[in-house]
């Protein structure tokens, strides 16, 4: 992020860090296949000042689903709500030859 002009303490850098953490933890928790890891890719479109985060895993059968509103006592189920709030847009795409990619984009000032 710093190479793209966003030092660690900026809002853009902190937002991207939260998005990366959530998507990567989901890949580990829900997309894990024994012996296979996940792939993180980030890109910055300088013309539109958009940062794109892509996390790919080997499970094509477990697509992220927007959860119902968690209760106060729930210990999980808020991650994709955070992604939805922080990202300009997000979604999934098939990964060739196997798996899926969950991506999120956010605008940077």
MIMAR-829743 format. One line per 3 residues: number of its first residue (from 0); their letters; for each residue z, x, y of N, C-alpha, C. Coordinates in nm, 3 decimals. Each point is the difference from the previous one (the first is absolute). Layout:
N
NUM = a = Z,X,Y,Z,X,Y,Z,X,Y; ... $
***
This chain:
109
0 = xxx = 0.000,0.082,-0.118,0.000,-0.082,0.118,0.000,0.088,0.125; 0.075,0.108,-0.005,0.007,0.087,0.117,-0.135,0.063,0.031; -0.077,0.031,-0.105,-0.134,0.055,0.021,-0.092,-0.100,0.069 $
3 = xxx = 0.029,-0.127,-0.014,-0.081,-0.104,0.064,0.054,-0.036,0.139; 0.106,0.068,0.042,0.055,-0.023,0.133,0.120,-0.093,0.004; 0.065,-0.022,-0.114,0.115,-0.088,-0.007,0.120,0.078,-0.053 $
6 = xxx = 0.082,0.056,0.090,0.119,0.075,-0.044,0.093,-0.087,-0.085; 0.089,0.063,-0.077,0.086,-0.074,-0.093,0.083,-0.113,0.061; 0.043,0.011,0.123,0.089,-0.101,0.057,-0.073,-0.116,0.068 $
9 = xxx = -0.133,0.001,-0.001,-0.074,-0.109,0.066,0.006,-0.128,-0.084; -0.021,-0.112,0.068,-0.001,-0.128,-0.070,-0.108,-0.003,-0.108; -0.117,0.052,0.032,-0.111,0.000,-0.097,0.037,0.080,-0.124 $
12 = xxx = 0.058,0.117,0.018,0.037,0.085,-0.113,0.109,-0.066,-0.085; 0.097,-0.061,0.064,0.108,-0.068,-0.073,-0.053,-0.122,-0.076; -0.090,-0.074,0.061,-0.060,-0.116,-0.066,-0.078,0.043,-0.123 $
15 = xxx = -0.080,0.105,0.013,-0.077,0.049,-0.113,0.093,0.050,-0.110; 0.108,0.068,0.036,0.096,0.047,-0.100,0.060,-0.116,-0.079; 0.034,-0.108,0.068,0.054,-0.117,-0.070,-0.104,-0.064,-0.092 $
18 = xxx = -0.124,-0.010,0.047,-0.107,-0.057,-0.083,-0.026,0.087,-0.123; -0.006,0.131,0.019,-0.021,0.091,-0.113,0.114,-0.013,-0.100; 0.123,-0.002,0.049,0.116,-0.010,-0.090,-0.005,-0.129,-0.082 $
21 = xxx = -0.033,-0.110,0.063,-0.002,-0.128,-0.072,-0.113,-0.005,-0.102; -0.120,0.039,0.040,-0.114,-0.006,-0.093,0.018,0.099,-0.115; 0.051,0.118,0.030,0.022,0.100,-0.107,0.110,-0.045,-0.096 $
24 = xxx = 0.108,-0.056,0.053,0.106,-0.046,-0.090,-0.047,-0.117,-0.085; -0.084,-0.086,0.055,-0.057,-0.108,-0.082,-0.088,0.055,-0.111; -0.078,0.105,0.031,-0.086,0.061,-0.103,0.085,0.059,-0.112 $
27 = xxx = 0.110,0.062,0.035,0.089,0.059,-0.101,0.068,-0.110,-0.081; 0.048,-0.102,0.068,0.077,-0.104,-0.068,-0.087,-0.099,-0.077; -0.112,-0.041,0.057,-0.079,-0.107,-0.061,-0.135,0.044,-0.055 $
30 = xxx = -0.047,0.117,0.038,-0.133,0.043,-0.042,0.000,0.117,-0.095; 0.117,0.039,-0.045,0.010,0.119,-0.082,-0.053,-0.022,-0.141; -0.077,0.096,-0.044,-0.046,0.009,-0.138,0.049,0.135,-0.050 $
33 = xxx = 0.066,0.005,-0.117,0.052,0.128,-0.048,-0.107,0.110,0.000; 0.036,0.114,0.056,-0.092,0.112,0.005,-0.095,-0.002,0.118; 0.005,-0.102,0.083,-0.088,-0.012,0.116,0.084,-0.015,0.126 $
36 = xxx = -0.042,0.063,0.105,0.069,-0.011,0.129,-0.072,-0.096,0.092; 0.021,0.020,0.128,-0.072,-0.079,0.099,-0.062,0.096,0.100; -0.094,-0.051,0.078,-0.071,0.082,0.098,0.023,-0.060,0.138 $
39 = xxx = 0.032,0.086,0.095,0.017,-0.041,0.139,-0.113,0.060,0.081; -0.063,-0.083,0.081,-0.106,0.046,0.090,0.026,-0.061,0.137; -0.012,0.082,0.103,0.014,-0.050,0.136,-0.119,0.046,0.081 $
42 = xxx = -0.043,-0.086,0.093,-0.113,0.034,0.086,0.027,-0.058,0.138; -0.055,0.067,0.101,0.015,-0.046,0.137,-0.139,-0.019,0.059; -0.032,-0.121,0.040,-0.126,-0.029,0.067,0.024,0.019,0.149 $
45 = xxx = -0.046,0.112,0.052,0.030,0.033,0.139,-0.063,-0.098,0.098; -0.116,-0.054,-0.032,-0.067,-0.092,0.092,0.081,-0.127,0.021; 0.061,-0.051,-0.105,0.077,-0.125,0.010,0.151,0.024,0.004 $
48 = xxx = 0.041,0.128,-0.014,0.142,0.036,-0.003,0.073,-0.078,-0.111; -0.065,-0.008,-0.115,0.056,-0.070,-0.116,0.034,0.100,-0.108; 0.118,-0.012,-0.056,0.042,0.085,-0.111,-0.002,-0.085,-0.126 $
51 = xxx = -0.065,0.053,-0.102,-0.013,-0.072,-0.128,0.077,0.077,-0.106; 0.081,-0.073,-0.075,0.079,0.056,-0.110,-0.050,-0.066,-0.127; -0.029,0.081,-0.101,-0.043,-0.053,-0.129,0.087,0.061,-0.109 $
54 = xxx = 0.055,-0.084,-0.085,0.077,0.046,-0.115,-0.065,-0.060,-0.124; -0.045,0.087,-0.089,-0.069,-0.043,-0.122,0.086,0.028,-0.121; -0.002,-0.092,-0.095,0.071,0.020,-0.127,-0.090,-0.044,-0.114 $
57 = xxx = 0.048,0.017,-0.122,-0.083,-0.024,-0.118,0.010,-0.141,-0.056; 0.082,-0.087,0.059,0.015,-0.136,-0.053,-0.085,-0.096,0.079; -0.099,-0.054,-0.065,-0.086,-0.098,0.067,0.050,-0.142,-0.018 $
60 = xxx = 0.095,-0.019,-0.091,0.046,-0.135,-0.034,0.118,-0.046,0.085; 0.059,0.086,0.081,0.117,-0.038,0.078,-0.031,0.012,0.149; -0.066,-0.102,0.053,-0.033,-0.001,0.142,0.122,-0.044,0.080 $
63 = xxx = 0.015,0.054,0.120,0.115,-0.042,0.081,-0.014,-0.146,0.039; 0.110,-0.069,-0.005,0.003,-0.141,0.037,0.100,-0.017,0.113; -0.037,-0.074,0.101,0.091,-0.023,0.111,0.116,-0.083,-0.052 $
66 = xxx = 0.122,0.051,0.011,0.114,-0.068,-0.061,0.045,-0.122,0.081; 0.070,-0.086,-0.069,0.067,-0.109,0.070,0.111,0.062,0.085; 0.048,-0.072,0.096,0.105,0.053,0.087,0.123,0.035,-0.083 $
69 = xxx = 0.043,0.126,0.008,0.119,0.040,-0.077,0.126,-0.063,0.059; 0.098,-0.019,-0.085,0.128,-0.051,0.047,0.083,0.117,0.052; 0.108,-0.030,0.063,0.088,0.103,0.056,0.053,0.091,-0.111 $
72 = xxx = 0.020,-0.053,-0.119,0.057,0.077,-0.109,-0.103,0.080,-0.080; -0.129,-0.025,0.020,-0.102,0.074,-0.074,0.002,0.147,0.038; -0.010,0.086,-0.101,-0.001,0.144,0.024,-0.141,0.056,0.008 $
75 = xxx = -0.099,-0.080,-0.022,-0.140,0.045,0.004,-0.085,-0.115,0.053; -0.129,0.029,0.021,-0.091,-0.106,0.039,-0.036,-0.004,0.147; 0.038,0.104,0.075,-0.030,0.000,0.142,-0.109,0.099,0.038 $
78 = xxx = -0.041,0.083,-0.093,-0.094,0.108,0.028,-0.133,-0.047,0.056; -0.063,-0.094,-0.066,-0.130,-0.048,0.047,0.014,-0.082,0.128; 0.116,-0.057,0.023,0.023,-0.068,0.127,-0.003,0.104,0.112 $
81 = xxx = 0.063,0.116,-0.023,-0.005,0.109,0.098,-0.142,0.048,0.021; -0.073,0.019,-0.110,-0.140,0.043,0.012,-0.078,-0.100,0.084; 0.019,-0.127,-0.027,-0.073,-0.104,0.073,0.036,0.001,0.149 $
84 = xxx = 0.124,0.028,0.032,0.043,0.003,0.140,-0.047,0.126,0.073; 0.001,0.113,-0.069,-0.032,0.127,0.065,-0.149,0.031,0.005; -0.074,-0.045,-0.099,-0.142,0.033,-0.008,-0.083,-0.101,0.080 $
87 = xxx = -0.108,0.050,0.056,-0.096,-0.088,0.066,-0.066,-0.089,-0.104; -0.029,0.061,-0.114,-0.052,-0.074,-0.116,0.024,0.085,-0.123; 0.002,-0.066,-0.118,0.018,0.070,-0.126,-0.064,-0.080,-0.111 $
90 = xxx = -0.022,0.067,-0.113,-0.060,-0.069,-0.113,-0.010,0.091,-0.120; -0.081,-0.043,-0.096,-0.021,0.077,-0.123,-0.149,0.013,-0.027; -0.032,0.101,-0.079,-0.139,0.022,-0.043,0.004,0.060,-0.140 $
93 = xxx = -0.098,-0.032,-0.084,-0.006,0.063,-0.132,-0.020,0.151,0.016; 0.054,0.074,-0.093,-0.017,0.145,-0.002,-0.085,0.036,-0.121; -0.108,0.070,0.024,-0.091,0.037,-0.108,0.040,0.139,-0.049 $
96 = xxx = 0.015,0.022,-0.128,-0.035,-0.086,-0.112,0.112,-0.094,-0.044; 0.124,0.025,0.046,0.109,-0.086,-0.046,0.106,-0.008,0.110; 0.064,-0.115,0.007,0.111,-0.016,0.093,-0.035,-0.078,0.124 $
99 = xxx = 0.083,0.021,0.102,-0.017,-0.071,0.126,0.044,0.089,0.114; -0.043,-0.036,0.118,0.044,0.065,0.123,0.060,-0.107,0.090; 0.120,0.025,0.045,0.062,-0.086,0.100,-0.009,0.076,0.132 $
102 = xxx = -0.053,-0.065,0.102,-0.022,0.068,0.127,0.065,-0.078,0.114; 0.029,0.074,0.105,0.053,-0.061,0.121,-0.058,0.076,0.120; -0.024,-0.072,0.107,-0.050,0.061,0.122,0.093,-0.037,0.115 $
105 = xxx = 0.017,0.095,0.091,0.078,-0.030,0.120,-0.064,0.069,0.119; 0.006,-0.067,0.112,-0.051,0.056,0.122,0.099,0.098,0.059; -0.049,0.103,0.062,0.086,0.098,0.065,-0.036,0.006,0.147 $
108 = x = 0.099,-0.001,0.087,-0.029,0.001,0.144,-0.067,0.130,0.046 $
***
